[in-house]
Amino acid sequence: MQFLFVLLQLGGGLAIFMFSIGMLSNTLKKTASARLKSILQKATGNPIKGALTGALVTFVVQSSSVTVLLLLGLVNAGIMNLRQSIYVILGSEIGTTITAQIVAFNVKMFFYPLIITGFAMKSGCSKEKLINVGEIFLYLGMIFLSMKIMTDGSSTLKDYPLVIQLLVDFGVYPLLGIVAGALLTAITNSSSTTTSLVIAMGIEGVIPLNSGIALVIGANIGTCVLELIAIIGTNIAAKRTGVAQFIINVFGALIFFPFIEQFATLISYTATDTARLIANAHSIFNISVSLILLPFVGVLVSVLKVLIPGREEISVSGQGRIEDKFLAVPALALYEAEQEVVRMAFLVSESLKNAKMAFFENDEHAIKRVDQSEQNVDILYSNISTYLNKISTITLSEKDRTTKRALLHIIHDLERISDLAENIAGYSVHDKFYFSDIAKKDLAHFFDNTVQVYKAAASSLKKKGEIFAGDIRAMEHEARELKSAYRNKYILTLRDQEAGLTVDAMYPAVLKDVGRISVHSNTFAEHVLKIR
């Protein structure tokens, strides 16, 4: 019964740790927002910059697995190449050691002030920045609390000789420890969890340094399981990226495996307590592997091309660049969705241009182009709306939540404008009706006026510039006045024209559809203002 309580205590501590590290990651993601995107994209061919990028992003998301999943999405979309992704992976190996260094502090009762302060700020502050700081304090406190729980549970293990002997065997037979560390990490899907549990046992002196090192090396290998699963269905470049991390971690294990005893002796000079020694071993091991491999990334790329032959191609899925893998960092997923909305806005702009050519210039080829654009816009609308609804709002800042709502409104307006452009192009193929030159001239003026509102919003969305609500309202007001004036003019013309039932008979329908484009363009512009 006592041993069962120990297991429950260790399990409970692990559960609190995993929950806290996950919530801390969510807060850091929310704080970093879409800057993660620009950080990753700046990981160019410079090895040092790529490694530093990987370390920074991994610290922010608190998981090397999440970093690699993001890389898989970026590589699969053609935004990054294989060499760049490997530099980032090598950096992520370093970034993941930061958590171990933090939890190695034996803070005793210090977690109570952190939890109290964090909870007070989270509950009592109204500013989002202060709330985020409060959440960081709260979850750091809970991480240290979980370490205290696991440490207390580990201390009782000293009373069980079989358990102690098993832990010792992990050091005597390092392969056994490496396998155990890999299995535990594969189950928990977190090398930080395995490392923290080992450090908790180290605080109480339950586990020897040799065994701790073997388990930590195994944890590095176990963290690759999720990535190896995630590469299924991706392109060749993404598959090579996923396998690259596995090769890096296995290579590191093979280098250090024969010298674990000597490595442990070297590490023993870096600190006095076992917990800090294990954390230092973790850091030095990962940093050493990354530094050793950094000059040989070209060789690793060549090996990967032999192991996974084929030509690298950019994914051309129906939803463009957006990938479900980006959902691991909602702010980054939102950024990707916004880029797809920009692409959708461009297609709608092309539809409007072709609709004008079809209706006002009788261009038959333009009608076909409008129809094709409409199909593409419908596909994008479906994919983007589905993707936006998948993005969790929990880890989004208030600004990002507003952006998500605005994007959902924007794609609805864009889809409706595309439909209306198709309607206008379709009016040109009616055999029973035709338009006078005066009518077409008036409609062309109205159409151009309406498109100006649309172009202002689309340009601002793409260039992240600024449009002014006053200007939009002025343009919309002018469009409404034109519509009213042309409708009245048409009514007067009908009174004086006996052939009015055939000449310009479709004029009111075209006028109405152009007016609806104006309305949707105006609301599109208004929602663009909300995401600045």
C-alpha positions as CSV (number, residue, x, y, z in Angstrom):
1,M,0.0,0.0,0.0
2,Q,2.9,2.4,0.9
3,F,4.5,1.7,-2.5
4,L,1.2,2.4,-4.3
5,F,1.0,5.8,-2.5
6,V,4.6,6.5,-3.7
7,L,3.6,5.7,-7.3
8,L,0.5,7.9,-6.9
9,Q,2.6,10.7,-5.5
10,L,5.1,10.5,-8.4
11,G,2.3,10.2,-10.9
12,G,0.5,13.2,-9.4
13,G,3.6,15.2,-9.5
14,L,4.2,14.3,-13.1
15,A,0.6,15.2,-14.0
16,I,0.9,18.6,-12.3
17,F,4.3,19.2,-14.0
18,M,3.0,18.3,-17.5
19,F,-0.1,20.5,-17.0
20,S,2.0,23.4,-15.7
21,I,4.6,23.2,-18.4
22,G,1.8,23.1,-21.0
23,M,0.1,26.1,-19.6
24,L,3.4,28.0,-19.3
25,S,4.0,27.1,-22.9
26,N,0.6,28.5,-23.9
27,T,1.2,31.8,-22.1
28,L,4.7,32.1,-23.7
29,K,3.2,31.4,-27.1
30,K,0.5,34.0,-26.5
31,T,3.1,36.5,-25.4
32,A,5.4,35.8,-28.4
33,S,2.4,35.7,-30.8
34,A,3.2,35.6,-34.5
35,R,6.7,36.8,-33.9
36,L,7.6,33.2,-33.8
37,K,6.9,33.1,-37.5
38,S,9.4,35.9,-38.3
39,I,11.9,34.4,-36.0
40,L,11.7,31.0,-37.8
41,Q,11.8,32.6,-41.2
42,K,15.0,34.5,-40.3
43,A,16.8,31.2,-39.7
44,T,18.6,31.5,-43.0
45,G,21.7,29.6,-44.2
46,N,23.7,31.1,-41.3
47,P,24.4,28.1,-38.9
48,I,24.8,30.2,-35.8
49,K,21.6,32.2,-36.4
50,G,19.7,29.1,-37.2
51,A,20.9,27.4,-34.0
52,L,20.1,30.4,-31.9
53,T,16.7,30.6,-33.5
54,G,16.0,27.0,-32.6
55,A,17.1,27.5,-29.0
56,L,14.9,30.6,-28.6
57,V,11.8,29.1,-30.2
58,T,12.1,25.9,-28.2
59,F,12.4,27.9,-25.0
60,V,9.3,29.8,-25.9
61,V,7.1,26.8,-26.8
62,Q,8.8,24.7,-24.1
63,S,9.1,21.7,-26.4
64,S,11.6,20.7,-29.0
65,S,8.8,18.4,-30.4
66,V,6.6,21.4,-31.1
67,T,9.6,23.3,-32.7
68,V,10.2,20.4,-35.0
69,L,6.5,20.1,-35.8
70,L,6.5,23.7,-36.8
71,L,9.6,23.1,-39.0
72,L,7.8,20.2,-40.7
73,G,4.9,22.5,-41.6
74,L,7.3,25.2,-42.9
75,V,9.4,22.8,-44.9
76,N,6.3,21.0,-46.3
77,A,5.0,24.4,-47.4
78,G,8.3,25.3,-49.0
79,I,9.0,28.2,-46.7
80,M,12.2,26.7,-45.3
81,N,14.6,24.3,-46.9
82,L,16.2,21.2,-45.3
83,R,19.5,22.7,-44.4
84,Q,17.8,25.7,-42.6
85,S,15.6,23.3,-40.7
86,I,18.5,21.2,-39.5
87,Y,20.2,24.3,-38.1
88,V,17.1,25.1,-36.1
89,I,16.8,21.5,-34.9
90,L,20.4,21.6,-33.6
91,G,19.4,24.8,-31.7
92,S,16.3,23.2,-30.3
93,E,18.5,20.5,-28.7
94,I,20.1,23.3,-26.8
95,G,16.8,25.2,-26.0
96,T,15.2,22.1,-24.4
97,T,17.9,22.0,-21.7
98,I,16.8,25.4,-20.2
99,T,13.8,23.8,-18.5
100,A,16.1,21.2,-16.8
101,Q,18.4,23.9,-15.5
102,I,15.4,25.8,-14.1
103,V,13.8,22.8,-12.3
104,A,17.2,21.7,-10.9
105,F,16.9,24.6,-8.4
106,N,15.8,23.2,-5.0
107,V,13.5,26.2,-4.2
108,K,12.0,24.6,-1.1
109,M,8.9,26.7,-0.2
110,F,9.7,29.5,-2.7
111,F,6.9,28.2,-5.0
112,Y,4.2,29.5,-2.6
113,P,5.0,33.2,-3.2
114,L,5.1,32.5,-6.9
115,I,1.7,30.8,-6.9
116,I,0.1,33.4,-4.7
117,T,1.6,36.4,-6.7
118,G,0.7,34.8,-10.0
119,F,-2.8,34.0,-9.0
120,A,-3.4,37.5,-7.6
121,M,-2.1,39.1,-10.8
122,K,-4.1,36.7,-13.1
123,S,-7.3,37.3,-11.1
124,G,-7.0,40.9,-10.2
125,C,-5.3,42.7,-13.1
126,S,-7.2,44.0,-16.1
127,K,-4.3,44.6,-18.5
128,E,-3.5,41.6,-20.6
129,K,0.3,42.0,-20.2
130,L,0.0,41.9,-16.4
131,I,-2.3,38.9,-16.6
132,N,0.3,37.1,-18.8
133,V,3.1,37.9,-16.3
134,G,0.8,36.6,-13.5
135,E,0.3,33.4,-15.5
136,I,4.0,32.9,-15.9
137,F,4.5,33.3,-12.2
138,L,1.6,31.0,-11.4
139,Y,2.7,28.2,-13.7
140,L,6.4,28.5,-12.7
141,G,5.2,28.1,-9.1
142,M,3.2,25.1,-10.0
143,I,6.2,23.6,-11.8
144,F,8.3,23.9,-8.7
145,L,5.4,22.5,-6.6
146,S,5.3,19.5,-8.9
147,M,9.0,19.1,-8.4
148,K,8.5,19.2,-4.6
149,I,5.8,16.5,-4.9
150,M,8.0,14.3,-7.0
151,T,11.0,14.9,-4.8
152,D,9.0,13.8,-1.7
153,G,7.8,10.7,-3.5
154,S,11.4,9.9,-4.6
155,S,12.7,10.1,-1.1
156,T,10.5,7.2,-0.1
157,L,12.0,5.1,-2.9
158,K,15.1,4.7,-0.7
159,D,13.1,2.2,1.3
160,Y,12.7,-0.2,-1.7
161,P,16.0,-2.0,-2.5
162,L,14.6,-3.5,-5.7
163,V,13.8,0.0,-7.1
164,I,17.2,1.4,-6.0
165,Q,18.9,-1.6,-7.6
166,L,17.0,-1.0,-10.9
167,L,18.0,2.6,-10.9
168,V,21.6,1.7,-10.3
169,D,21.5,-0.9,-13.1
170,F,20.5,2.0,-15.5
171,G,24.1,3.3,-14.9
172,V,25.8,-0.1,-14.8
173,Y,24.0,-1.1,-18.0
174,P,23.6,2.2,-19.8
175,L,21.7,0.7,-22.8
176,L,19.0,-0.3,-20.3
177,G,18.8,3.2,-19.0
178,I,18.7,4.7,-22.5
179,V,15.8,2.4,-23.5
180,A,13.9,3.2,-20.3
181,G,14.3,6.9,-20.9
182,A,13.2,6.6,-24.5
183,L,10.1,4.6,-23.6
184,L,9.1,7.0,-20.8
185,T,9.5,10.0,-23.1
186,A,7.6,8.3,-25.9
187,I,4.7,7.7,-23.4
188,T,4.7,11.2,-21.9
189,N,5.6,12.9,-25.2
190,S,7.9,15.2,-23.3
191,S,11.7,14.8,-22.7
192,S,11.3,17.7,-20.1
193,T,9.0,15.5,-18.1
194,T,11.4,12.6,-18.1
195,T,14.4,14.8,-17.3
196,S,12.5,16.6,-14.5
197,L,11.5,13.3,-12.9
198,V,15.2,12.2,-13.0
199,I,16.2,15.5,-11.5
200,A,13.6,15.1,-8.7
201,M,15.1,11.7,-7.8
202,G,18.5,13.3,-8.0
203,I,17.5,15.9,-5.4
204,E,16.9,13.1,-2.9
205,G,20.0,11.2,-4.0
206,V,17.9,8.2,-5.0
207,I,19.5,7.9,-8.5
208,P,23.2,7.9,-9.3
209,L,24.7,10.3,-11.8
210,N,25.5,7.5,-14.3
211,S,21.9,6.3,-14.4
212,G,20.6,9.8,-14.7
213,I,22.8,10.5,-17.7
214,A,21.6,7.3,-19.4
215,L,18.0,8.1,-18.8
216,V,18.5,11.7,-20.1
217,I,20.2,10.4,-23.3
218,G,17.3,8.0,-23.8
219,A,14.8,10.9,-23.4
220,N,16.4,12.7,-26.3
221,I,15.7,9.7,-28.5
222,G,12.2,9.2,-27.2
223,T,11.2,12.7,-28.1
224,C,11.5,11.9,-31.8
225,V,8.6,9.5,-31.8
226,L,5.9,12.1,-32.4
227,E,7.9,13.7,-35.2
228,L,8.4,10.4,-37.0
229,I,4.6,9.9,-36.8
230,A,4.0,13.4,-38.0
231,I,6.0,13.0,-41.2
232,I,3.5,10.5,-42.6
233,G,1.8,12.1,-45.6
234,T,4.2,15.0,-45.9
235,N,6.5,15.7,-48.8
236,I,10.1,14.5,-49.2
237,A,11.7,17.6,-47.7
238,A,9.5,17.3,-44.5
239,K,10.2,13.6,-44.2
240,R,13.9,14.3,-44.3
241,T,13.5,17.0,-41.6
242,G,11.7,14.6,-39.3
243,V,14.3,11.9,-39.8
244,A,17.1,14.5,-39.3
245,Q,16.2,15.0,-35.6
246,F,16.1,11.2,-35.0
247,I,19.5,10.8,-36.6
248,I,20.9,13.7,-34.6
249,N,19.8,12.3,-31.3
250,V,20.8,8.7,-32.1
251,F,24.2,9.9,-33.3
252,G,24.6,11.8,-30.0
253,A,23.8,8.7,-28.0
254,L,26.2,6.6,-30.0
255,I,29.0,9.1,-29.4
256,F,28.5,9.3,-25.7
257,F,27.4,5.7,-25.0
258,P,30.9,4.1,-24.7
259,F,32.1,7.0,-22.5
260,I,29.2,7.5,-20.1
261,E,31.4,6.7,-17.1
262,Q,34.1,9.1,-18.1
263,F,31.5,11.7,-19.0
264,A,29.9,11.3,-15.6
265,T,33.4,11.8,-14.0
266,L,33.8,15.0,-16.0
267,I,30.4,16.3,-15.0
268,S,31.0,15.6,-11.4
269,Y,33.4,18.6,-11.3
270,T,30.6,21.0,-12.4
271,A,28.5,21.0,-9.2
272,T,28.0,19.3,-5.8
273,D,24.4,18.1,-5.8
274,T,23.2,15.3,-8.0
275,A,20.2,17.3,-9.4
276,R,22.4,20.0,-10.7
277,L,24.9,17.5,-12.1
278,I,22.1,15.8,-14.1
279,A,20.9,19.1,-15.4
280,N,24.5,20.0,-16.4
281,A,25.0,16.6,-18.0
282,H,21.8,17.2,-20.0
283,S,23.0,20.6,-21.1
284,I,26.6,19.7,-21.9
285,F,25.5,16.6,-23.8
286,N,23.0,18.4,-26.0
287,I,25.3,21.4,-26.6
288,S,28.2,19.2,-27.5
289,V,26.2,17.1,-30.0
290,S,24.9,20.3,-31.6
291,L,28.4,21.9,-31.8
292,I,29.9,18.7,-33.2
293,L,27.3,18.4,-36.0
294,L,27.0,22.0,-36.9
295,P,29.9,22.0,-39.3
296,F,28.7,18.8,-40.9
297,V,25.1,19.8,-41.7
298,G,26.0,19.4,-45.5
299,V,27.0,15.8,-44.9
300,L,23.8,15.1,-42.9
301,V,21.8,16.6,-45.8
302,S,23.5,14.3,-48.2
303,V,22.9,11.3,-46.0
304,L,19.2,12.2,-45.7
305,K,18.9,12.4,-49.5
306,V,20.4,8.9,-49.8
307,L,18.1,7.5,-47.1
308,I,15.0,9.2,-48.5
309,P,15.6,9.6,-52.2
310,G,13.5,11.7,-54.5
311,R,13.0,15.3,-55.6
312,E,11.9,17.9,-53.1
313,E,8.7,19.6,-54.1
314,I,6.6,22.2,-52.5
315,S,3.2,21.0,-51.2
316,V,0.4,22.2,-53.3
317,S,-2.6,21.1,-51.3
318,G,-5.9,22.8,-51.8
319,Q,-5.5,25.0,-48.7
320,G,-2.2,26.5,-49.9
321,R,0.3,27.1,-47.2
322,I,-1.7,26.5,-44.1
323,E,-0.8,23.3,-42.3
324,D,-2.4,21.6,-39.3
325,K,1.0,21.4,-37.8
326,F,1.0,25.1,-37.2
327,L,-2.0,24.7,-34.9
328,A,0.5,23.7,-32.2
329,V,1.2,27.4,-31.9
330,P,-2.2,29.1,-32.5
331,A,-0.7,32.6,-33.1
332,L,1.5,31.2,-35.8
333,A,-1.4,29.3,-37.3
334,L,-3.4,32.6,-37.3
335,Y,-0.6,34.3,-39.2
336,E,-0.6,31.6,-41.8
337,A,-4.4,31.8,-42.1
338,E,-4.0,35.6,-42.7
339,Q,-1.6,35.0,-45.5
340,E,-4.2,32.7,-47.2
341,V,-6.8,35.4,-46.8
342,V,-4.5,37.8,-48.6
343,R,-4.3,35.2,-51.4
344,M,-8.0,34.9,-51.4
345,A,-8.4,38.7,-51.6
346,F,-6.0,38.7,-54.7
347,L,-8.2,36.1,-56.4
348,V,-11.3,38.2,-55.8
349,S,-9.5,41.2,-57.1
350,E,-8.8,39.3,-60.3
351,S,-12.4,38.2,-60.5
352,L,-13.6,41.8,-60.3
353,K,-11.1,42.8,-63.1
354,N,-12.3,39.9,-65.3
355,A,-15.9,40.6,-64.5
356,K,-15.5,44.1,-65.8
357,M,-13.8,42.8,-69.0
358,A,-16.6,40.3,-69.5
359,F,-19.5,42.7,-69.0
360,F,-18.2,46.0,-70.4
361,E,-15.9,44.6,-73.1
362,N,-17.7,41.4,-74.0
363,D,-14.6,39.3,-73.5
364,E,-15.7,35.7,-73.6
365,H,-12.4,34.4,-72.2
366,A,-12.8,36.7,-69.2
367,I,-16.1,34.9,-68.3
368,K,-14.3,31.6,-68.1
369,R,-11.6,33.2,-65.9
370,V,-14.2,34.5,-63.6
371,D,-15.8,31.1,-63.3
372,Q,-12.4,29.5,-62.5
373,S,-11.6,32.2,-59.9
374,E,-15.0,31.6,-58.3
375,Q,-14.3,27.9,-57.9
376,N,-10.8,28.6,-56.3
377,V,-12.3,31.2,-54.0
378,D,-15.0,28.8,-52.8
379,I,-12.2,26.2,-52.1
380,L,-10.2,28.8,-50.2
381,Y,-13.3,29.9,-48.2
382,S,-14.0,26.4,-47.1
383,N,-10.4,25.6,-46.2
384,I,-9.7,28.9,-44.4
385,S,-12.9,28.9,-42.4
386,T,-12.4,25.3,-41.3
387,Y,-8.8,26.1,-40.3
388,L,-9.7,29.3,-38.4
389,N,-12.2,27.4,-36.4
390,K,-9.6,24.8,-35.5
391,I,-7.3,27.5,-34.0
392,S,-7.7,27.5,-30.2
393,T,-8.5,30.9,-28.8
394,I,-7.2,30.0,-25.3
395,T,-3.6,30.8,-26.1
396,L,-4.3,33.8,-28.3
397,S,-4.0,37.3,-27.1
398,E,-7.0,39.6,-27.2
399,K,-5.6,41.3,-30.3
400,D,-5.2,37.9,-32.0
401,R,-8.7,36.8,-31.0
402,T,-10.0,40.0,-32.6
403,T,-8.0,39.2,-35.7
404,K,-9.5,35.7,-35.8
405,R,-13.0,37.0,-35.7
406,A,-12.2,39.7,-38.3
407,L,-10.7,37.2,-40.7
408,L,-13.9,35.0,-40.5
409,H,-16.0,38.0,-41.4
410,I,-13.5,39.0,-44.2
411,I,-13.6,35.7,-46.0
412,H,-17.4,35.8,-45.9
413,D,-17.4,39.2,-47.6
414,L,-14.7,38.0,-50.1
415,E,-16.8,35.0,-51.0
416,R,-19.9,37.0,-51.6
417,I,-18.0,39.6,-53.7
418,S,-16.7,36.7,-55.8
419,D,-20.2,35.4,-56.3
420,L,-21.4,38.9,-57.3
421,A,-18.5,39.2,-59.8
422,E,-19.6,36.0,-61.3
423,N,-23.2,37.3,-61.6
424,I,-22.1,40.5,-63.4
425,A,-19.9,38.5,-65.8
426,G,-22.9,36.3,-66.5
427,Y,-25.2,39.2,-67.5
428,S,-23.1,39.6,-70.7
429,V,-24.2,36.3,-72.1
430,H,-28.0,37.0,-72.1
431,D,-29.2,37.0,-75.7
432,K,-32.6,38.6,-75.1
433,F,-31.2,41.7,-73.4
434,Y,-28.7,44.3,-74.3
435,F,-27.4,47.5,-72.8
436,S,-27.1,50.9,-74.3
437,D,-23.8,52.7,-74.3
438,I,-25.1,55.3,-71.8
439,A,-26.2,52.6,-69.4
440,K,-22.8,50.8,-69.6
441,K,-21.0,54.0,-69.1
442,D,-22.9,54.8,-65.9
443,L,-22.5,51.2,-64.6
444,A,-18.8,51.3,-65.4
445,H,-18.5,54.5,-63.4
446,F,-20.4,52.9,-60.5
447,F,-18.4,49.7,-60.7
448,D,-15.0,51.6,-60.7
449,N,-16.1,53.6,-57.7
450,T,-17.0,50.4,-55.8
451,V,-13.8,48.7,-56.7
452,Q,-11.8,51.6,-55.1
453,V,-13.2,50.7,-51.7
454,Y,-12.3,47.1,-52.3
455,K,-8.7,47.9,-53.4
456,A,-8.1,50.1,-50.4
457,A,-9.0,47.3,-48.0
458,A,-7.1,44.6,-50.0
459,S,-4.0,46.7,-50.2
460,S,-4.0,47.4,-46.5
461,L,-4.5,43.7,-45.7
462,K,-1.5,42.7,-47.9
463,K,0.9,45.5,-47.0
464,K,-0.2,45.8,-43.4
465,G,-0.7,49.5,-44.0
466,E,-3.4,51.8,-42.7
467,I,-6.7,52.7,-44.1
468,F,-8.9,55.3,-42.6
469,A,-12.5,54.7,-41.5
470,G,-13.5,58.2,-42.6
471,D,-12.2,57.6,-46.2
472,I,-14.0,54.3,-46.4
473,R,-17.3,55.8,-45.2
474,A,-16.9,58.7,-47.7
475,M,-16.3,56.2,-50.6
476,E,-19.3,54.1,-49.5
477,H,-21.5,57.2,-49.2
478,E,-20.5,58.2,-52.7
479,A,-21.3,54.7,-54.0
480,R,-24.8,54.8,-52.4
481,E,-25.4,58.2,-53.9
482,L,-24.4,57.0,-57.3
483,K,-26.6,54.0,-57.0
484,S,-29.6,56.1,-56.1
485,A,-28.9,58.6,-58.9
486,Y,-28.5,55.9,-61.5
487,R,-31.7,54.1,-60.3
488,N,-33.7,57.3,-60.6
489,K,-32.2,58.0,-64.0
490,Y,-33.2,54.5,-65.2
491,I,-36.8,55.0,-64.0
492,L,-37.1,58.3,-65.9
493,T,-35.6,56.7,-69.0
494,L,-38.2,54.0,-69.0
495,R,-41.0,56.5,-69.1
496,D,-39.7,58.0,-72.3
497,Q,-38.5,54.8,-74.0
498,E,-41.0,52.3,-75.4
499,A,-38.4,49.7,-75.9
500,G,-37.4,49.8,-72.3
501,L,-38.4,46.2,-71.7
502,T,-35.5,45.0,-73.8
503,V,-33.0,47.8,-73.9
504,D,-31.3,48.0,-70.5
505,A,-33.8,45.7,-69.0
506,M,-31.2,44.0,-66.8
507,Y,-29.9,47.4,-65.7
508,P,-31.6,47.3,-62.2
509,A,-30.1,43.8,-61.5
510,V,-26.6,44.9,-62.5
511,L,-27.0,48.1,-60.5
512,K,-28.1,46.0,-57.5
513,D,-25.2,43.6,-57.7
514,V,-22.6,46.3,-58.0
515,G,-24.2,48.0,-55.0
516,R,-23.9,44.8,-53.0
517,I,-20.3,44.6,-54.0
518,S,-19.9,48.1,-52.6
519,V,-21.6,47.1,-49.3
520,H,-19.4,43.9,-48.9
521,S,-16.3,45.9,-49.9
522,N,-17.1,48.4,-47.2
523,T,-17.6,45.8,-44.5
524,F,-14.4,44.0,-45.7
525,A,-12.5,47.3,-45.2
526,E,-14.1,47.8,-41.8
527,H,-12.9,44.4,-40.6
528,V,-9.4,45.0,-42.0
529,L,-9.2,47.9,-39.6
530,K,-9.8,45.6,-36.7
531,I,-6.8,43.4,-37.4
532,R,-4.2,46.3,-37.4
